[in-house]
Structures are given as C-alpha cells and as structure tokens.
C-alpha cells in the first residue's frame, strides 16, 4: 500500500523508511543457478536432425541510436534509471487559487496505486519494485490553473513556469533527493487542467532542489477516475521506453495501428498490456540466456515460454485461467530474434491470457518488427498480423484488426517482405509453444 509522507523537518529531508517495502529477494546459490541453466539448456532448445542452434543474444542485439527512446539493446542509456532495483516515487498533489479540490490526495493516490506497482511487479517477474510515497495533503500553487496554459502540446515556457512553481511550492515539505520518480498530480477539477496533457517532461536544463538535479518529471492531469494504467504507461517513459502508438497528423483517425493491444506503451487500454519481451530484455528483466538469436539459413526449433509467465521465485502466485495449461517455471526462452538489417529485427514471443494479460483476446506466437533508429511515436515497433484478413474482439480491443495477430498453434506463417517462416507446432504440458523458425 502507498505510504504517506510525514512533514519535512526544518533544515532536513525526509528519508523513506523500509517498513512494508518487503525484503529484496535472496540470491540463488551457485548450485541452484547451475541447475536452472542446465534445465533450460535441456528443455528450451529442442534438438533434431534439421535444427540449427541459435546464437547468443548479443548477436541480435540492435545498437542503441540517437533516436529518442531508441529500441537498441546493446547498451543502456545512462541518463535514465534502469528498473532493476527498488525505486521510491513521490506523489505531490497540486491545487490552485482558482479552484477548491473536490477530491482528496488519498482518493487520487488510490486511482493509481497499488495498480501501477502491481503492474510492474508482475511485468518484471518481481525484479522491480515501485514504492509510492504520497504527500497526504494538497500543496497550493502560486498562480491560477489557467495561468499555465496547460494542454497536450504545451508551450515550453508555460510548462517550465509550472514545473518551477511546483518544485518551489513542494520543496519545504519534500526532500526530492530521496526519490527516483517524481509525480506532480494536479487537481483534476481545476478549470485550467487538461486531462490530455499528462506526460513525462524531460528537462534539458534540470531543476535543482535538496542538492539534487531533477531532470525528469511526470506531470499528471488525469480525470478522477483516470484512464486505466495511465500512470504505468507514463512511468515506462521514465525508464526510456518509447510511445508505440501512431499519432495521426490531424489528430483524427486510429492511434493504435502499430501495435494494437500488445504493449502498454501502445495503449493503456490494451487487452494485453504486458511489455513486449524486447522491452523486458532492454529493461534487464530477461537474462541474455532467455533470448535466442536465430541466424543462418537452417531451421531453428525451440520452445517459447509465455511472456506473462514469471520464474519460480518471482514472488507471485500463478494466475489460473480456465482451459489454459498450468504455469511452467518461467526460466526458459522468452524471445527469439532474427536480424533483418543493421538497425532492424524480427521478434517472436509467446502471448497468453495470464497475469496482466488475463483479458487478452487471442493467444499464440506474436511476431513484430523492431527498428532501433525510429523515434518514439514513429513506429519503433510494429506488430505483424498473421491474420490480415480478419479481426477480433470488436467490443473491447483498441484495434480489432491486430487483436488476432498471433500465429496460433498448428499454424505456419511467412512474414511478408522478409520471407522468415514460423511454424507453431504445439504447446507443451507447461504451456510453452514449440516453434520452428526458418530465416528467408
């Protein structure tokens, strides 16, 4: 549960305590690691007379480019925090002289937590913990809400004035040096607040408070109640993940043509919002041994464990789904990659109706293109539709034409333009998919 901030003592910052945060999991012994690796080697790559052994993940790791939120995985952008350790986040609630809030900070906190923390705990297989620390009261801004001209494509000067005032107003009560994530949550009923303006602001010139630079802030202007998982989406940008939606030039038309329901960074309303395995590789939640690089002209036969399925020690119980196989270990291969160019690749992963994807429309092996040189919002990931002449889940999907995109059990699909063929042979008793991938 979120923990409230006590008042900041004069001349001192508040240090978040550890009570209720949960102990960081114990490291496995060397013998246990050896056992797991041996099991993966025996079960994840299935040998056969026509099988080509996959190369190590490094051979398919696209290089990170200068593109904003580049999908390159060879190195980590050090200007961003990598979510591989517990991280404390502060929620600062801002009111304005021209409006009396109709909600309380506690109500707005409950709009986003524990849902956001739970999402990251599940998506990371327990490898990342986001700990919220809400300020328990409103902090008054010095100007009316209308003075900041808040809207989606915010003028940089107005935005800078808002952030300067927010930091100055909160600083006497919040020690910003103690937090890895800062959420400024505006009174949703103030007349100048635009709910479409919620975003992460990256500052070329950081703000400074409590002896620390603040170079990235999440500005929250959501209605009450808010969009589903909106804060989880924005927090993804804090960890260098790109927007995967397509923004029409005139603001009209469909925004979800690139990835549909298949990743939270495409839509917070997605039926299957779990992160792509490629993103989990980038964020450090998959070990390199869980990524198979498929190269050469032969056929590689392997098993793909569902993206949603965590390792045995992930600290969460299996999610039962009617008619679905039981949980496996979650330690096997999660992602297969075929390089298609210097900055492009095809990715293959298994998606099922488990965990945060429990409302998923279809199951199977999802195929998508990745381009490390594409900017955020410019199609760095595009799902390949294995069923281009059909659609599914019209009542609930954000983009029905891609809702049935995965290659289902028993199907064979050749990726248009690349000639890479994937055959989904069967499912194992643990729920993994046995597949054959043949580069073109």
N, C-alpha and C positions, 0 to 999 in steps of 0.2 A: 504494500500500500504506500502511497506517497507520504513523505514525511514533511511536516511544516517547518518553516524556518523560525527559530526564536529571534527576538530583536537583536540587532547587531550592536554589540557593546561599543561605547565611545572609544575611538582610537584602536579598535581591534576588529578583525574579521571573524566571521563565524565559520567554524570548521565542522562540516557534516560528520556526524558520528557513524559508527558502523553497525549499530543495533538495528536488526531487522533486514540488513542488506543480504544476509546469507553468506556463508563461507565459500570462498573460491575453491573449486573442486581440486581434490588431491591429484598430483601427477601419477600416472601409471608407473608401475615398476618396469624396469627394462625387460624382464621376462614376459610381462603381460603384453608390452608393445610388440615383442618378437612373435608372440602367439597370434596377435591380431594380424600382423603383417603376413604371417605365414598363411593364415586362413584366407586373407584377401587374395593372395597370390594363387591359392588353390581354387577359389570359387569365382573370382571376378573375371578372370580371363580364361575362357574355355578353349582348350586346345582341340585341334582336329587336323586332318590332312591338308585342308586348303586354307589354313588360318595363318595370317601374318601377325606377329607380335607387335602390339602398339609401342611407340616410342615414349620416352619420358615426357611429362607435361611441358617442360621447358622448350621442347622443340616446336610446340604450337602456341607458345605464349606471345601474343602480339605485343609489339613495343608501344609503350605509352607515348603519345604525341603531345603537341602543344594545344590540341583541341580542349575546350572547356569540358571537364569531366570525362576525359579520354577513357575509353574502354581497354586500353593497354594494361597488361598484367605482368609485364616483365619487371617493373619496379613500382613502388608505392610513392605517391605524391606526398612528400613530407610536410607540405603546408596544411594537410588535413590529418585529423586524428583517425587512426585505424581502430575499428571497434573490436579489438581482441582482448580487452580488459574492462573491468567495471568502470563506468563513467557516471559522474554526478551531473545532473542538469537542474538549473534553477528556472522556475516559472515566476515571472514578475508580472503582476496584474495592474494595468494602467487605466486609470479613469481620467475624465476631462472636466473642466469647469462648466461646459455647456450641457452636461448630462449627468443624471443620477443613475448609477447602475441598477438594473433590475435583477441581476444575478449576483451570486457570491463567488469569491475565488474558489471555495470548496466545490461548488457546482461546476465551474469551468474546468477545474482540475479533473473531476470525475468524467468530463467529456472525453478526456484524452488518456487518462491513466486509471487503472493499470493496463488498458488495451494496448497502448504503444509499447510499454515494457514487455508485455506478454508476447506481442508480435516478434520483437527482436530476440527474446529468449528462445522462441520456437524456431525462427528462421535461422538463427546462429547455432542451433543444436546445443544451446546452453553455454556457448563460448563467449557470449557478450551479455552484460547486464547493464541496463539503463536505469539509473536511480533518480527519480524525480524529487525535487525539494521545492514545493510551492511556498511562496510568501503568503501568509494567511490573511492578508488584508489588501485593500486597494491602495495604490500609490498614485497620487494626483500629479498629472502633467501640468506644466505651467501655462499652456495655451489651449484654447478650444480645439476640439477634434477637427473642426472644419478648417483650421489654420494650416494643417499639414497637407491638405490636398491629396489624401490617401486614395490610390487606385492602382489597378494591376500594373500598368506601365508608368510607375511612379517617377516623377521628376527627381533627379539625383539630389538637387539642393533641398527640396522639401523632405525627402527621405533622410538625408543627413541631419537636418534640423530635428526631425522626430527622434532619431537614434541618440543624438547628443542630449536632448532633453530627457529621454528615457533613462539613460545611464546616470545623468546628474541627479535625477529625482530618486533613483533607486539606490545610488551608491551609499548614502548614510546608513542603509539597512541591509545591504547585500555585499558580501565580500566576493567580488567577481573572480578573484584569483583561485577560488576553490572549485570552480565549475568548468567542465569541458564543453557544455552546451548551454546556451542562453536562449530562453524563450520569452519574448515580450508579448504578452497577451492583452490585447486592447478590449475595453468594454464593448461588447458586441452591439449594444443598443445606442451607442453614441452616434449622433447624426452624420458625422464625417467619416465613419468607419465603413470601408468597402470590403465585404467578405471575399471578393475575388482577388484581393491584394496579398493574401497570405503567401509568404515566400521566404527563402533564405537569402539574406543580404551578405555578399562578400565585399569587404571593405578594402580598397587599395591602400588607404591610409587608416590604420587601426585606431579605434578609440582606446583610451587608456584610463584604467581605474584600478585602485588597490594594487598598484605595482605590476599590473599585467596588461598586455595588449588584448583587446577584443577585436578580432578581425573577421568574425563571422557571427551573425545573429539570425535567429528565426523570428520573424515578425508574424504574429498570429492575429488575424482579424475575422475569425470564423463566427458564424451564427451559433446560437445555442438552441438545440443541439447542433454539432458541427457535421461536416461531411465525414463519412466513415473512413477511418485510418488516415485522415489527412495529416496528422502530426507525424505519423510513421513515415509517410511519403516525404515530408519536408526534412525530417531527420536524416533520411537517406542522402540528401544533398550535403548535409554536414559531413558525411563520410565519402564524399566525392562521387556519388552516383548521379548519372545524368537523367534528365527528363526523357522518357521514351515515347511520349505522345507526339502526335503531329498537330501542330497549331496551324489551322487554315489562315491564309494571308489576310482574308477579310474578317476573320473571327467566326465565320459561319461554316457549316459543314461538319464532318465527323473528325474527332480528335484522336480516335483510337485505332487508326488503320495500320499502324506499325506493329504493335504487339497485342492488341486486344486485351483480353483478360489475364494475360500470362505473367505479369510482373507489376508489383506495387508502383514502380516508377513510371508505369504507363497510365495507371488509373487507381485511385484509392477506392473506387467502387468495384474493382475487379472481382470476379468469382474465384479466381485462383491467384491471389496477390503475392504468394511467396516469391522471393527473389529468384531470378534465373541462377542456375548453377554457375554460370560465368561470373555473376556478381558475387556469389559466395566464395568463389576462387579468389577474386580480387580482394575481397574484404578479409581474407585469412581464415574463413570458416571451413574451407576444404583443404585437406592436405594434398600436396602435389601427387601423391600416390593414388588419389581418388580421381585424377584426371588422366584420361588415356588419349594420347596423340596418335591419330591414325594417319599413316603415311605409306607411300608406295602404291603399287597397282594391285596388290593382292587383297583378299577379303579378310577383314579382322572380325573375329567373333568374340563377343564379350557379354557380360551382364551389366545392366544399368540399374542401380538401386534408386528408388524414388527420391526426388529432391527433398520431399517433405519429411522423409524418414531420418531421424537422428541416430547417432551412435548409442550404444547400450548405456553409456554413462552420461547421457545428455541431461539428466535431472528432470525428465518429464515422462509421464506415462504414455504408452501407445494410445493413439486415438482409434477407437473401434469404428469401423464403417461396415454397414450391412453388406454382405456378399463379397467383401474385399478380403484378400489374404491377410494373414497375421503379419505383424511388424517383423522385419528382419533385424540384423544387427546395426544397419546404417553405416557401417565402416567401409563398405565396398566402393566400387567405381560409381561416381555420380555424373560425370561429364565425359563425353567423347568429342574430340575436336579434329576437324580436317582443315588444314590451311588452304586457302584459296588465293592468296596474294600476300604481298608484303605487309599490308595492314588490314587483311580481311580473313575471316574464317567461318566455317560452318560448325555449329554446336548441336549436340544431340544429348537430350536428357529425358528421363522418365518422369512423368507427372501423373499423380493420382489424387484421389479425394481424401486426403489426410491432413491433419494439422491445420494450418491456416488456409489450406486449400480445400477444406471439408465441403464447401459449397460448389466445388468445381463442376463444370459442365461435362467434360469428356476426359478420359484417361488414355495414356499411350505414350509414345516417344515423340517429344516435341523437337522440331528442327528450327533453327533460327540462324540468321546471318549476323555477324559482328564486324563492325568497322571501327578500328581504333582511331582513325583520323576524322571521324564525324563528330560534330559538335553536339552538345546536349540539345535535344529538340530537333536535331537534324537527321534522325534515323540511325543512331549508332547501333541499334539492334532492330532487326525486322524478322518477325515470325514467318516461316514458310508454310503455306497452307497445303497440307496433304490432301485436302478435300475441297478444291477450289470451286466446285460446282454445287456445294451445299452449305448450309449454315445450321446453327443450333441455338437453343435456349434464348429465343427471341424475347421472352418476357423479362429476363434477368441479365443477360450478357451486355457488356458495354459495347461489343462489336460482334454480333452473331456470325458474320462470315468467317471469323477466325476462332469461334468458340469450339469448332470441331477440327481444329488444325492438326492435332497429334496423329501420328501413324499408329493405328490400333493393332492389337495382337492378331497375327495371321496376315497382315498386310505388307506389301512391298511398295516403296515409293522412291522415285528418282527425282532428285532436286533439279528443277528447271534451271538451265543456264550453267550448271556446274557438273551435271552428269554423275553426281555422287548418289549411290543407291544404298538405301537402308531397308533391311528386311527384319520385321519384328516377328521372331519365330514363336515365342511362347512366354508364359510367366512361370517363374519358379514358385515352389511352395511358400517361400518367404515374401513373394510379391514383387520381386525384381523382374526385369524384362531381359530375355535373351535375344540379342540382336546381332545381325551381320551388317557391316558397313564396308562398301567397296568404293574407293575413290574412282572418279571418272578418268 
